[in-house]
Amino acid sequence: MLILQRRKGQALSINHNITLTVVDAGTDWVKLAIDAPKEIPILRTELKEAAAKPESFCNCLPSSFGGDSKEKVKNRTWKKNKVFSSKSCL
């Protein structure tokens, strides 16, 4: 594991095609901007773990998704800038 210190506005590159930029930071949190090709899936760890168990996947979605049924979530097409693609998770 590589541990780096970055300040607000600073970035790091991974494999010539992924850039992580620190947008904001607090005492116990950090906000990152991730610039990566569309075909590279990006998931928060808790969603990745939930995606491994499809029956519990919809229960981990934030309430901002409107509490949609599992069927609605499976059929939803996500925009490029969303955190994950439902097709790759389910």
PyMOL commands that set and color helices and strands:
alter all, ss='L'
color gray80, all
select helices_A, chain A and resi 45-51+54-60+63-65+70-75+86-89
alter helices_A, ss='H'
color red, helices_A
select strands_A, chain A and resi 11-14+18-25+30-35
alter strands_A, ss='S'
color yellow, strands_A
deselect
rebuild
show_as cartoon
